[in-house]
């Protein structure tokens, strides 16, 4: 160190030498996904609440406490069955993608977004664009799990969460964009047009 010169910090994660949140975020994502070839790097979505990003990130890493994951980690539970359909073990893929109850709601979402009738995305593709729905599924599942009685669980299980997905996605998107851009009618009729930057 030469005397008479001011010391200064240099940020080595980008070419400018200046700190930026995006360069830090990219470095963290690279490090976290370095050993995970199955999924592309998780992209944090600034249009939704942080808790939803965290839930989706945990889902991408298969770190949510699904019943299969709980058993794999040595937690004793009475059943591994799906809380929605009861027909298969509650794995990540089943709970968020292949459960017959969840498939019905996915079909409503694909229809709402005017996706082709044979549209069949993978879970990693869904995580890139459908964080609101995955968050709603997880909350719905937890309400069933923590119901105070079997009658309450059955009542919750028979709810149609599609309208909740529409409301929450509009709420989160409209809080991140100019207010006059979003209206309920436009969102219901053609949501894809409103999200084009």
N, C-alpha and C positions, 0 to 999 in steps of 0.2 A: 504494500500500500504506500503510495506516494503522499508525502505531507503537503498540505496546502490545497488538496483537491477534496471536494465533497464526495462522500460515499453516496451511492444510490442503489436502489433495488432494481433488478431487471427481471421481468417475468419471462421465463424461458418457454412457456407453452404456446406462444405465438410470435410471429416475426417482428411485431412492433416493439416488443419488450415491455408493453403495458398490460396490466392486468385486465382481463375481461371475464365475465361470468360464463360466457359461451365457451371460451377455451378451457376453463376449469371443468365445466359440465362435460365437454367432449372427452377430456382426459379421464374423468371418473368413469364415464360410460365405457370407454375403451378398456380400462382396467377391469371393470366388473364383468364384461362380456368376453374377456380374452379366452376363457376356457369353455365357452358355450357356443358351439357351432350350430346348434339346432335353431337358434333364433337370431335374427338380425338385431343390431343394437337397439335398445329401447329408446324411444324418442319421447322426451317429456313434452306434454302438451300444455302450453300456456293459457289455453282457453278454458281449462277445467281446474277445479280446486286441487291443491297440493295433495290432499288425502286421497283423491281419486287417482292421481298419478302414482302415488305410493302403492295403492292397492293393485293397480295395473302392472307396475314394476314387479311387485311380489308375485303376481300371477304369471308374468313372463318368465320369472326364475323358478316357478313351481314351488313357491315358498308360502302360499296361503295354507291355513290349517284345514284342508279338506280331510275327510275321514280317512282316505287312503294315506295321506301324508302323516296324520296323527298316529296311525298304526305303525307306519314305517319308522317313526321316531319313538316307538315303545309306549305310546299312550294307550291305556286300556279303555276301549269304548264298547258299548253294547252292540253296535252294528256299524258296518261300513256302507250300508245301503244309501243311495241317493235320497235326499230329503224331499225332492220334487216328485220323483216317479217310483222310487223303491225297487226298481227293476235291475239296477247294476250298482257296482261299487262307486262311491263318490270320489272319483279321480278329478284332476283338473280338467281334462278333456271332456269327461262326461258331464261335469257340473256346468261348464261354460259353453259346450258345443254340441255334444251328441245326445244329451238327455231329450227324450221325445217332447217333454213340456217346454224346454228351452228352444228346441227346434221350431216349434210353432211361433214363438215370439220372434225368432230370427227371421222367419218367413215374412212376418208382418213388417219388420224393419227393412228387409230387402225390397219388399213391395213399396213401402213408403219412399225409399230412396231410388225407386225405379231401376233396380238392378235386374240383370237378365234372369229369367226363370230358372236356369240351371246354375246360377251363381253358387259356388261351393268353396268359400275361402277357408284357409287353415286358421288355427288359433293365433299364430303369430301375425298373420295378415289382419285378423280382426282386431288385435290389440293396437294396431296402428291407428285405427279409425273409430273404434266403437267402445271407448273407455266408459262412456256414460252407461251403456248397457251392461258391461261387465261389473261395474260398480253397483248397479241396481240389482243384478242377479245375486251378488254376494250379500247385499243387505237383505234381500228377500229370503235367501237361504238362512241367514242368521236369525231373522224373525221367526221362521219355522222352528229352528233349533231351540230357541229360547222361549217358545210359547209356553204359557202357564198351564195349558191343558191340551189334550189331544184334539178336542173340539176346536180350540183356537188355532192349533196348527193346521187342521183341515181347512178352516176358514181362510187362513192366510195363503195356504197352498192353492186355493181356487181363485185368488186375485189375478187380475190381468194387469201385468206391470207395463204393458206397452205404452199406455198414456203417461205413465210416470217417466219413462225414457224420453218421450217427446217433450214433456214439460221441463225436465231437468236439463236436457240438452239445449233447449231454447233459452232457459234462464242463464246457463253458463256462457253460451255463445253471445247472448245479447249484452252481458256485462263486460265482455272483452272487445266489443266492436261498437261502432257508432250507433246510438239509440234508434235512429230512424231507419236503420238498415233492416231490422228484424221486427216482424209482427207475427202474431199467432197464425193468422190466415196464410201468410207467405210461407211460414215455417212448415205448416202442415201440408201445403200444396206442393212445394218444391224446395226442400231444405238444401239440396246440393247447390242450387244457384246462389243461395245466400252465403255459402261458405267459400265461394271462389273469391280469392283475394284480388 
